[in-house]
Amino acid sequence: MAHDPAMKPDSTAMRTLLFAVLCLLFSATAAAAQAGSTIGRPDCVEQTFGTAEIEYWLETVSDTESSPSTDQTPSDKGCLTCHGNAGHLIGMVRSPKAPSEDGCASAPSRPPFLGYFVNSAFPETIHGRLGCSGCHGGQPDAAGHRAAHQDLRDPNETCTDCHAKIVARHDSSLHKTLNGMAHALQLRTGQTEFGSLKPVWQADCATCHTTCGDCHISMPDAVGGGLIKGHEFLRQAPMEDSCALCHGSRAGGEYLGQFEDLDPDVHFEAGMHCLDCHTNDLHGDGRLYQSRWQVEGRAQCTDCHDVASRTNVPAHGDMHAKVACQVCHAQPYQNCFDCHTGEEDGLYFRRAGSKDMTLKVGRNTAESYPFGFVTLRHNPVARDSFDHFGTALMPGFDAHPNWKTAAPHNIRRVTPQNRSCAACHENETLFLDQDDLLPNGPAANRDVIVPWP
């Protein structure tokens, strides 16, 4: 049959067909997820719809193209008129800006509409019965998306209404306050100069703090946000869609085996979740710590491994009592060097000079860590990292090393350095020495060197 250019497909029928296909796909992926399959698992993510995120979302479409006509969608569905209509969201949602490749976070590749799609079953859940406006505010009965999104509020602020105790603990946790990052930076800058770095702190460091929604409902804002699973509230944060996104460039990537030619951590291969080890250092215990090494109840190898009782392993004897477990059992891990910050076209940027996969052993730099010899990771701060924002902003730079005690999350029972005594004790390249130090690095790096006899 010859094609008649006057014949055009009915747009309503096409939308209906597209939506039916999407529903089938969602049903299949949901069934696979419930069966424990990792094939086709829906990476639905929740953006917790803070004011800034909603403004970004609204800017992606015009009023005329953003709201389904009332003769196609009942108005009494309120928020789900849009957020429960996958076909509609596909046509109006753009991908959020991806995090910098030089950063610590790593954004997953997924259809952007999933970040705003709410499963039809959500209104019948405990949290769903509160109603969208119960947490998000807004005007759910308004006509048009701009009017509906007026008077929004941060939904994380309502968590305390029901979860006051755990929210109060989290308010002083390192995940919420970023006090560990602030303290480390203040050691180099001093309090006065630290104030001069407010643009850096707000544009970079402060973007990594976690809210309740960042773990239990949505992917972290640091990677663009988005609903994890159709607005389902997850009691345990999903490891790959939450923890490993913020910590992806180091611990997450190491643990999952995402670095080329390196194996995943044996604990990951055994099916262990981050939360099997990390408990007290997530929500906190009400105390404001200055470092993760100070956290009482922090994860330690000896929580599960009674090294002292393993007398059949000579290397676990007293001769290595001051050697951290990772020295023998870690694989090479990522180190970053010479990070610089600034502004281009009014936007903040951070760029690492270089990255390297290596393992270096040196002297412990963490006061609360009970070992003398540890694995060291290079922190990318450089003497001139913040020169764009002023001169002499780090008067304490030389007093603190940037080769620092690290706990790599890429453990293996057998590694190149523990295959024999000689593999470690006769391997000079394994230990940090003067040749590994950058010429303009902090003078304190010399204190963590292990002199080779």
N, C-alpha and C positions, 0 to 999 in steps of 0.2 A: 504494500500500500504506500502510495506517495505521501510524503510528509506535508501536512497543511499548516503553514505558519500561523494561520488564524486560530488553530486549535491550541489552547494553552491548558496545562494541568491545573486542576482546581486546587488553590493554595490550602484551603481548609482540609481537603482530603489528604493532601501531602503531609500536612502537620499531623493529622490523625494517624497516618501510616507510620510516620517517623516516631511518634510517641509510643505506638504499639510495639515497634521494634525495640525501643529503649526499655520499655517495661519488661519485655522478654529477657533482655540482656541483664537487667538488674535482678530479675528473679533467679536467673541461672547463677550469677556471681554470688548472690546472697546465699543460695543453697550450697554452693561450693565452700563458702566461708564457714557456714554452720557445720559442714562435714569435716572441717579442718584442712581443707585443700588450700594450697597457696596459688593454684592456677586460676587466673581470672578473678582474684580477690578484689572487691571494689575498694579503692583507696579513697573513699568518701571522707572529706575533711571539713571540720567546721571552723569558719571564721566567726569569731564571737561577736561580730557586727558592732564594733566600737564606732564612735562617730566618724573618725578619720577613714575607716575602712568603708563605711557606708557612703561617704562622700566620694571616695574613689570609684565605688561601684556605680553610683548614680551618674558619674561623669562619662561612663562608657556608652550610654545610650541616650536618645532623646525621649521626651515625654510621649511622643506619638508612637514610638516603636516599642516602648517598654512594658505596657500594660495590656493584657489580653482584653478584647472587647467583652462587654458584659453579656452579650448574647451568646458567647461561647463558654464563659466560665461564671458560675454562680458567685455573686458578690459576698454571700455569707461565709465563704471559705476564708475570708480575711487574708492573712499573710500567706497561707498556703495556695492562694490563687496564683501567686508567682513562684513561691519557694517549693511548692509541691508539684510543679509542672516542669518536668525535665526538658521537654521539647522547647518550651518557652525560654528557659534559662540558657539553653545552648545558643540561642540566637542573640543573647544580650550580655553575656558575661565574658570579659576578657581575662587573660592570664595576669596575675599580679606580677610586679617587677621581681625578677629572680634575685636572690642575694648574690653579692659579689663572690666571684670564684676565689678571691683572696681571703674570704672570711672563714669563720668556723662552721657556719651552718650550711646545709646542703638541701636545696629544694627538690622534691620528687617530681617526676614527669607524670602529669595526670590531666585529664580534661578539666578545664577551669570551672565548668558549671557545677561539678561535684561539690565544690567548696560552699555552695549556697543551696544545694538540693536537700530538702527535708523529707524523710521517709513518711509515707502515709500513715504508718503505725505510730509515729511519735506522739500525736495528740492524746493517745490512750495510755501513755506511760506516766509514771509518777510525776516526772518533771513536765511532761507535756500538758498535764491537766492544769498546770499553773497558767497556761496561756502564754503566747509569745510576748505580749505586752507586760506580763507579770515579771519578766526578767529584762526584756529589751526596751520596754517603754514603747514609744511610737504611737501611731494612730491606726490601728489595724482595720478600722471600718472606713477609712478615708478612701476616696476615689483618686487613683493616680499614685504612682510610686513615690513621688517627691513629697506629697502631703502625708502619705503613710509613714514615711521615715522622719517626720518631724518629731522633736522631743525625745529622741533616742537617748538611752543611758548605757553605761558600761554594765553588761550583765554580770560581770564578776563581782560587782559590789553587792549583789543580792544573795550570793552564796552564803554569806554569814547569817542570813535569816534562819537557815536550817542547820548549818554546819559551823557554828560559831567557834567551837573549840579548836578544830583542825585549821580553820582559817586564821585564828589568832596565832597558832604556832607557825604557820606558813609565813605570816607577815614579818617574822624576824629571821626567816631561813635565808641561806645563801642564794637559793634559787630566786627568791623574791627580791631581796635587797641588793644582790650583787656586791655585798660588802667585801667579799674576798678580792674581787677585781679592784674595787675602790681602794682598799688598804694597800694592795701591791703597787698601785699607781702612786698613791700618796707617799709611800716610802721613797720613791724616786723624786717626786715633785715638791713635797712639803705642802702644807695646807694652803698657803697663799698662792703658789703657782698652780695648784690643783684647780683652783677657781678659774684660772685662765683657760683651762682645758674643757670648759663647759660645752663648747660646740662638739668636741670629740666625744665627750661622755654621752651627750644626748643623741648624737647621730649614729654612734657606734655601740659603745658599751651598753647603754641603757636599753637598747633594742633587744637584748638577750634575756631580760628578766621574764619569769614565767608567772602566768596567772592560773587560776583554777581551770579555766577553759582551755588553756594552752596544752594541757595534758589529758584532760578527761573528756573533752568535746571536740576540740579542734587541733589542727596542726599549729605549731607555734607561730606567733606573728613574725618572728625573725626569719621565717622562710616563706612568708606571704599569707599564712593562715589558711583557712578553709576547713569545712566540716570533715571530720575523719570518717564518719559512718552515718551520714544522713541525720545528724543531730542526736544520735544515740549517745547517752551518757555512759562512759566506760569506766568501770570501777578501777581497773588497772590500765594505766597508760600503755598503749601499744608500743613495743620497743622500736620497731622499724619506722613507724609513722609518728613518733613523738621523740623519744630519747635520742635516737640516732640522727635525727634531723639537726638538732642544735649542736650535738657533739660529734657531728659527722666527719669533720676533717681530721680528727684524732681518735678518741676512744671509740666512737661509734663505728667508724670505718675499719679500725683495727679489729674490733670484736666480731664484726660481721664478715671479715675477710674481703674487704672491698679494694684492697691495694694489690696491685699486680705482683704475681710470683710469691705472695705471702698467704699462709693458711689462716682460716678463721681461728678464733680462740677456742680451745678445747671445751670450755664451759658453754659456748654457743652451740657447738656440735652436740653437746649433751642435752640440749633443749632448755638451757637456763635463760631466764629473763633477767634484765638489769636489776629488777626489784627483788630477785632472789638473794642478792647481796646488798644492794643499796636500799636501806630502809630509813634510818634516822637522819640521813643527810638529804632527804627529799623535802618532806614537810617541815623538818626542823623540830627542835624540842623546846622552843621558846627563848633560847639564848642566841645572842648576836655574836657569831664567830667572826674572826678576822681571816680565817683560812680553812679550807676543807680538811687540812691535816689536824685541826684542833677538834673537829666534831667528835663528840663522844658517841660511841656505837657505830663509827664509820666502818665500812667493809674492810676486812683484813683476811689474808690468806689463811691465817691460823684459826679463823672462825670455823672452818671446816676441816682443815688439814692439821693433824697433830704431828708436827714435824719431830718433836722430841722423842716420840715413841718409835720412830722409824730407824731403829739402830742398825738395820740391815743396809742402810744407805750411808756410806761413809761421808759423802759430801754434806749430809745433814747434821753432822756432828758439831762439836764445839768450835772447831777450827773455822767454821763459816757462820758462827752465831751472829756476827755483825754484818752479814751480807744479805741484802734484800732478795726475796724470792725471784723477782723479775730479772735480776742480774744473770741468773742461770736459765730462766724459763721464758724470757720474752724474745720475740723476733724484732727485727728492725722496725722502727716506727717513724712517723713524720715529724720533721723539725722544720721550723720556718725561720727565715733570717731577714733582717733589715726591712721592717715594715715602716712605711711612710704614709702620712695622712695629709690632707689638704682639701681644697675646694676648687671645683671646676664648673663654670657656668652656674655658680650658686649652689652646687650640690657637693656634699661631703664625699670623699673617697678614701679608701685605705688599700694600699698595695704592698704585697710582700715582694722583697727583692728576689728571693729564691726559696725553694723547698728541697728537702733531702730526706731520703729514707735511710736511717742509720740507727745504730745502737751504741751508746757511749756510757761507760761506767766511770763514776767519780765519787766524790765525797758528798754526804748528805747535806742538804740545805734547809730541810724542814725540821724545826725544833721538836715537834711532837712525834716524829717518825723514829722508831727505835733501832735504826740501823746506821752503820758507819759508811758502808759502800752501797751505792744505789745506781739505778739507771737514771740518766740525766736527759732532759728534753730542753732544746733551745727555745727560749721565749723570743719572739721576733722584735721586741722593742729595741730601737737603736738610739744612739746619742742624739741624732737629729730627727727622730720620728715626728716630733710636733713643732718643728721650726716654722712651719707655715703660720702658726698661731702665736708666735712670739719667741724671743730668744731667752736662753738660760732658764727654761721651764723645768728642767730636771736637775737641780743642784745635788741631789742624792744619787745620781745615776751610777757613779763608780762604787758606791758602798754596797750594792746588791747585785749578785750575779744574774745573768740571764740564761746560763746553763743551770737548770733547777731540777730538784728531785721530782721524778715522774713515776707513775704507776701504769705502764702500758697495759692495754687490755687485749693483748694478742698472745696469750700464754699457750705454750706447747710443752708436753712432757719432755720431749727430746728436741734440743736446739743445737746449732753448730757449736756454741760455746760450752755446752755441757757433755759433749760426746766423749771427752777425755779430760784429764787434768791439764794436759798441754794445750788443748784447744782454748783454754782460758788463760792459764798462767804463763804461757809462752806466746800469747797473741797480743803484741804491743798495741795494735791498731784498735783493740777493743776499749782501751782506756783513754779518757780525755787527757790530752797533753797540750803543750803550748802551741803546737802547729794547728790545733783545732780551733783556736781562739781567733776571732776577727780582730784585726789591728786596732780598730777604734771601739772595741767593746768595753764593758765595765771592768775596772781593775779587779773587782771582787771575783771574777771568773778564775783568777789564778789560785784562789783558795779552794776550789773544788777539783783541781787537777790531782791525779794520782801519779806521783813521780815514778818513772820506770827505773828499776835498779840497773 
